[in-house]
Amino acid sequence: MRRIGVVLCALGLWLPRVLEGNEAAMNLVCQSFVVRPAQAVPDPSGGNASDCIGEFTTDINDLGEFRSINGEWFPYNGTLGYTSNIRIRSVELGLEWIGVIEVDIPKAGDLNLNFITDFLEVDQAVSATTQGTVDVGLGVEPVAARWNRMAGSAEGTLTLRMPSPFEAGTDLEFLHRFEVLHYRGSLTYTPAAVGTTRVEARVQLPRLGGSGHFEGPMPLIVRDARTLERVNTHWIAAGGVDFEVLGSRDVEGVELFLDRIASRPWYAGSLFLLDGQPATPFQDEFDAWDVFVVDLNDANANGIPDLSDPQPVAPTVPTVSLSGPPGALRLTVTGEAGRSVRVEWSPSLSSPAWSLIRSGTLSGLPEVIPVEVGGSSGFYRVTSP
């Protein structure tokens, strides 16, 4: 019986490992923070103000009236100055004063260079006193703010002391709870292939120091080795709440890309949620967030993280099968269209002397190639350069 062997070779091709989804570390931090309502503590300078309540919101109508209380403080002066609308109510008198409060925060810099304001970073402890002003229609008055938060906790205390609008010469002091919104977890992705720009990615972001999470897709477009564009998407939070994440070009007049930092495997940028609290009618609250991504993956060792470095496509190696009865054997070769193949024969494998029987270009459909060479035994191979 004729001995026929089939050997499939792919000469001159670099076949990289199969790429799995890569993983990067991601921090997501809201630029706003929450200050909860509080009742005034007894005034050490005299007077009786303990029935007064201080509360904050960014949800006001055209008349300056509170529509809801969301507790949001947001930055108005870089990362240092924060502001909100304040309402001070006297339950006993049935009166209220509404105005604006502006206070500096402590630790407004970024000493650990991770592109997160230290005050907003749960890992950072806060213990300091800052100054500010309040104006509830009686002129600008000074405010003293004392902040305390333990490292690892999202919640802390904020003591605000200011002149009382109800009783001249007395002060009001409120002991509020404040809360920062910091999420940290993974961004898992499949790198874009050569000739493409789309990066399919997902985030899993548990909240630090508190309960909650974000999870969902984060599709990206590689603009160049340093720039990633975000595509509009939706994330799901605790309780199944849906958050729409606006794309890099969805905010009119502002382009919010993720940019790689110098030669480091770091990406930083900002994003907007369409509505930072979907359960409330007001949209423009807790919507601005800072993003910091660290991607240590670099499959081709070219110094560019895989997140913005298109990866080579592994060539599709043709498949070969041998079939048919003696005297009518044939090879069936299947591979990607346009790939050239050669069918060669050798009488021996120990001292091969391959001779060309047939060559051609694959069409993408199975190609049937007869392999009979007139009665002599030997070995056949199909090569694809």
C-alpha positions in Angstrom: 0.0 0.0 0.0 1.3 3.4 -0.8 2.5 5.4 2.2 1.2 8.9 2.2 2.0 11.5 4.8 0.6 15.0 5.1 2.6 17.8 6.7 1.2 21.4 7.1 3.7 24.2 7.5 3.4 27.9 7.7 6.8 29.1 6.8 8.0 32.6 7.6 4.9 33.5 9.7 5.1 34.9 13.2 2.2 33.4 15.2 1.7 35.3 18.5 0.0 33.9 21.4 -3.8 34.0 21.4 -4.7 37.4 23.0 -6.9 37.1 26.0 -8.8 40.1 27.5 -6.2 42.3 29.1 -6.8 44.0 32.4 -6.0 47.5 33.6 -6.6 49.2 37.0 -9.1 52.0 36.9 -10.0 54.8 39.4 -13.2 56.8 39.0 -13.8 59.8 41.3 -16.6 62.3 41.3 -15.5 65.9 41.3 -18.5 66.7 43.6 -19.1 65.4 47.1 -22.1 65.2 49.4 -22.8 67.2 52.5 -25.7 65.9 54.5 -28.2 68.2 56.3 -27.6 68.8 60.0 -29.2 70.5 63.0 -27.2 73.3 64.6 -25.4 72.6 67.9 -26.0 74.9 70.8 -24.2 78.2 70.2 -21.3 78.6 72.6 -21.4 82.4 72.3 -25.0 82.5 73.6 -28.4 82.4 72.0 -30.6 79.5 71.1 -30.0 78.2 67.6 -30.3 74.5 68.1 -33.6 74.4 66.2 -31.9 75.6 63.0 -31.2 73.2 60.1 -28.5 73.7 57.5 -28.9 71.9 54.1 -27.4 72.1 50.6 -28.4 71.5 47.0 -27.6 72.3 43.4 -31.2 71.8 42.4 -32.9 75.2 42.5 -35.5 76.9 40.4 -35.3 80.2 38.5 -36.5 82.0 41.7 -33.6 80.6 43.7 -35.8 78.2 45.7 -34.8 74.7 46.7 -36.6 72.1 44.6 -34.9 69.1 46.2 -32.0 68.5 48.6 -29.1 66.6 47.0 -26.3 67.8 49.3 -24.0 68.4 46.3 -20.9 70.6 46.6 -19.0 71.1 43.3 -15.7 72.8 42.4 -15.8 76.5 41.2 -12.1 77.4 41.6 -9.9 74.6 40.2 -9.7 71.8 42.8 -9.5 74.2 45.8 -12.8 76.2 46.0 -16.1 74.4 46.4 -19.6 75.8 46.4 -23.3 75.0 46.9 -26.6 76.6 47.5 -27.3 76.7 51.3 -30.6 76.9 53.1 -30.8 77.7 56.8 -34.2 77.0 58.4 -35.5 77.9 61.8 -38.2 75.4 62.8 -39.2 77.5 65.8 -39.5 80.7 63.8 -40.8 79.2 60.6 -38.3 81.2 58.6 -35.6 80.3 56.2 -32.6 82.0 54.5 -31.3 80.8 51.1 -28.0 81.8 49.6 -24.6 80.6 48.4 -21.7 79.1 50.4 -18.1 78.9 49.1 -15.4 77.0 51.1 -11.9 75.8 50.3 -11.2 72.1 50.8 -8.0 70.8 52.4 -5.6 68.6 50.4 -6.7 70.1 47.1 -3.5 68.9 45.4 -2.2 65.6 44.1 0.9 64.7 46.2 0.9 61.1 45.1 0.6 62.0 41.4 -2.2 59.7 40.5 -4.4 62.5 39.0 -6.9 62.2 41.8 -7.4 65.2 44.1 -6.2 64.0 47.5 -9.2 65.2 49.3 -11.5 63.1 47.1 -9.3 60.0 47.4 -10.6 57.5 50.0 -7.1 56.3 50.7 -6.2 59.7 52.0 -7.0 60.8 55.6 -8.3 64.4 56.0 -7.9 66.5 59.1 -7.8 70.3 58.6 -9.5 73.6 59.0 -10.2 75.9 56.0 -12.0 79.2 55.4 -14.9 80.3 53.2 -17.8 82.7 52.9 -21.6 82.5 52.9 -24.1 85.0 51.6 -27.8 84.5 52.4 -28.9 88.0 51.4 -27.4 89.8 54.3 -23.9 90.4 52.8 -20.9 88.2 52.6 -20.0 86.6 56.0 -17.0 84.4 57.0 -17.2 80.7 57.4 -14.9 78.4 59.2 -14.8 74.7 58.1 -13.3 71.9 60.1 -12.9 68.6 58.1 -12.1 65.1 59.5 -12.1 61.8 57.6 -10.2 58.6 58.3 -8.2 57.0 55.5 -10.2 54.1 54.0 -13.6 55.7 54.7 -15.7 57.6 52.2 -17.5 59.5 55.1 -16.3 62.1 57.4 -17.4 65.1 59.4 -17.6 68.8 58.4 -18.2 71.4 61.1 -19.3 74.7 59.7 -19.4 77.8 61.8 -21.0 81.0 60.5 -22.9 84.1 61.7 -26.6 83.5 62.4 -29.0 85.2 60.1 -31.7 85.0 62.8 -30.0 86.7 65.7 -27.3 89.3 65.3 -24.1 88.8 67.2 -24.5 85.0 67.5 -23.0 82.2 65.4 -24.4 79.0 64.1 -22.4 75.8 64.2 -23.5 72.7 62.2 -21.9 69.2 62.4 -22.5 67.7 59.0 -21.6 64.3 57.5 -19.8 64.6 54.2 -19.1 61.8 51.7 -16.8 61.4 48.7 -17.5 59.2 45.7 -14.5 57.1 44.8 -14.7 53.8 42.8 -11.7 51.5 42.0 -11.5 48.3 40.1 -10.7 46.8 36.7 -11.0 47.7 33.1 -10.9 44.5 31.1 -10.4 44.8 27.4 -9.5 43.2 24.1 -6.8 45.3 22.2 -7.7 46.7 18.8 -6.2 44.6 16.0 -4.0 46.1 13.3 -6.2 48.0 10.8 -8.9 48.6 13.4 -9.5 51.2 16.1 -12.2 49.7 18.3 -11.3 48.5 21.8 -14.0 46.4 23.5 -13.8 46.9 27.2 -15.8 46.4 30.4 -15.5 48.0 33.9 -16.0 46.5 37.3 -15.7 49.3 39.8 -16.6 48.7 43.5 -17.0 51.8 45.6 -14.2 52.4 48.1 -15.1 53.0 51.7 -18.8 52.6 51.1 -21.4 50.4 49.4 -22.2 50.4 45.7 -20.5 49.7 42.3 -20.5 50.5 38.6 -20.3 47.8 36.0 -20.8 47.7 32.2 -19.2 48.2 28.9 -16.7 51.0 28.1 -16.1 50.9 24.4 -13.1 52.9 23.2 -11.6 54.1 19.9 -7.8 54.4 19.5 -7.1 57.8 18.0 -3.4 57.4 18.3 -0.9 55.8 20.7 -1.6 58.5 23.3 -5.4 59.2 22.8 -8.5 57.1 23.5 -12.0 58.3 22.6 -14.8 57.0 24.8 -18.1 55.9 23.1 -21.5 56.6 24.7 -22.5 53.7 26.9 -24.5 52.6 30.0 -23.4 51.3 33.3 -25.4 49.6 36.0 -25.0 50.5 39.6 -26.3 48.8 42.8 -30.0 48.0 42.7 -29.9 47.8 38.9 -29.9 51.6 38.5 -28.9 52.6 34.9 -26.4 55.4 34.4 -25.8 56.8 30.9 -22.1 57.6 30.3 -21.6 60.3 27.7 -19.0 59.8 25.0 -15.9 61.9 24.5 -17.7 64.2 22.0 -21.2 64.2 23.5 -20.7 67.4 25.6 -21.0 70.4 23.3 -17.9 72.4 23.1 -15.8 70.0 25.2 -13.8 66.9 24.1 -13.1 64.6 27.0 -10.6 62.0 25.8 -8.4 59.6 27.9 -4.8 60.7 27.3 -1.7 58.8 28.0 0.7 60.6 30.4 4.2 61.0 28.8 6.0 57.7 28.6 4.1 56.2 31.5 1.5 53.4 31.3 -1.1 55.9 32.6 -4.2 57.4 31.1 -6.1 60.3 32.6 -9.2 62.2 31.7 -12.7 63.1 32.7 -16.2 61.9 31.8 -19.8 63.1 32.3 -22.8 61.1 33.3 -26.0 62.2 31.7 -27.6 62.2 35.2 -25.6 61.6 38.3 -28.7 60.7 40.3 -31.2 59.0 37.9 -33.8 58.6 40.8 -34.3 62.3 41.0 -35.9 64.6 38.4 -32.8 66.9 38.3 -30.1 65.8 35.9 -27.2 68.1 36.4 -25.9 66.7 39.7 -22.8 64.6 40.4 -22.2 64.3 36.7 -18.5 65.2 36.4 -16.0 62.5 37.1 -12.2 62.0 36.9 -10.7 58.9 35.4 -7.3 57.4 36.0 -6.2 54.1 34.3 -3.0 52.2 34.7 -2.3 49.5 32.1 0.9 47.5 32.6 0.2 45.2 29.6 2.7 45.6 26.7 2.7 42.4 24.6 5.1 43.6 22.0 7.4 45.5 24.5 7.4 48.7 22.5 6.7 50.9 25.5 3.0 51.6 24.5 0.4 50.0 26.7 -1.8 47.5 24.9 -4.9 49.7 25.6 -3.9 52.1 22.9 -1.5 49.9 20.9 -3.1 47.9 18.1 -2.1 44.3 18.2 -1.1 42.1 15.2 -3.7 39.8 13.9 -2.7 36.1 14.2 -2.7 34.7 10.7 -5.4 32.1 9.9 -3.4 28.9 9.2 -5.0 26.8 6.4 -6.5 23.5 7.4 -5.8 20.3 5.4 -7.6 17.0 5.2 -6.8 13.8 3.2 -9.6 11.7 1.7 -10.6 9.4 -1.1 -9.9 5.7 -2.0 -6.5 4.4 -3.1 -5.7 5.7 -6.6 -7.9 8.7 -6.2 -6.6 10.5 -3.1 -7.1 14.2 -2.7 -6.1 17.0 -0.3 -8.8 19.5 0.7 -7.3 22.8 1.8 -9.3 25.5 3.5 -8.0 28.9 4.4 -8.5 32.7 4.2 -9.1 34.1 0.7 -6.0 35.4 -1.0 -3.5 33.1 0.8 -1.1 31.3 -1.5 -0.3 27.7 -0.9 2.1 25.1 -2.4 1.6 21.3 -2.5 4.9 19.5 -2.4 6.0 15.8 -2.5 9.1 14.1 -1.1 10.0 10.4 -1.2 11.4 10.5 2.3 11.2 12.6 5.5 14.6 11.6 6.8 16.3 13.1 3.8 13.5 15.3 2.3 13.7 16.5 -1.3 10.5 18.4 -1.8 9.3 19.0 -5.3 6.4 21.2 -6.3 3.3 19.5 -7.5 0.9 22.3 -7.5 0.5 25.9 -6.3 -2.4 28.3 -6.1 -4.3 30.9 -4.2 -7.1 30.1 -1.8 -10.5 31.5 -2.5 -11.9 31.1 1.1 -13.8 28.0 0.1 -12.4 24.4 0.4 -9.9 23.7 -2.4 -9.7 20.1 -3.6 -6.2 19.1 -4.9 -5.4 15.7 -6.4 -2.1 14.3 -5.1 -1.4 11.2 -7.2 2.1 11.0 -8.5 2.1 7.7 -10.4 2.6 4.8 -8.0 5.6 5.8 -6.0 5.2 6.2 -2.2 6.1 9.3 -0.4 5.0 12.3 1.7 3.0 15.3 0.8 3.0 18.7 2.5 1.1 21.9 2.0 3.0 25.1 2.8 1.8 28.7 3.0 4.5 31.4 2.8 
